[in-house]
Amino acid sequence: MKTKTSTRNQARGTAKVVKGRTKAIAGAATNNRLLEAKGRAQEMLGRLQKQVGARQKARGN
């Protein structure tokens, strides 16, 4: 069964948020500012992708 683009974007966005948050926490724990910044950036991209999926769902895609 083929999944809708909106559902796929929301799921991938959630995965990016979790992965980014994990990186940010690991960076903070190890005092690695670069890893922490990369994690926060990935988390923001995940939130953006989730929003794209939500808007696609509202449009019916």
N, C-alpha and C positions, 0 to 999 in steps of 0.2 A: 504494500500500500504506500502510495506516495504522500509525503507530508507537505502541508502548505508552506509556502515561503515564510509567512508570518510566524507560524509555529516554530519553524527551523531557526529563524532569527531570534526569537525570544529564548529558545533553549540555548543557542550558542552564546547569546548575550549573558545569560545567567552563568554559564560555565566560565566565561571570561571574567565576570565579576568575582566569582569565587576564587579563581586562579590568581587574579590580580590582588585580591585582599590577602591571600596566603603569602604572596611574594612581599607585599608591603609589611606584613607582620614579621616575616622572616628577616627582612631588611632592617626593621626597627630593632629586633632582638639581637642581631649581630652587629649593629651599628654600621650597616652598609647602606649609605645614603642613596647610592645609585640603584641598588636593588629595590629599595623602598620607593623611589621615584618611578621606576619602571612598573612596579606593582600598582601604584596609584593610577598611572596612565592607562594601564590595561583595564583596571577596574572602571575607569571613566568610559573607555571604549565599549566595554560590555554593557554599561548602562545605556549608552547611546544606541547600541544594537538592539537592546530590549525595547527601547522606545520606537525604533523603526518597525520592529515586529508588531508592536501594539497598534501603531498607526496603519500598518498594512492590514491588520485584522479588522480594524474599524472600517476600512475601505472595502473589505471583502476579498482580499487576496489571501 
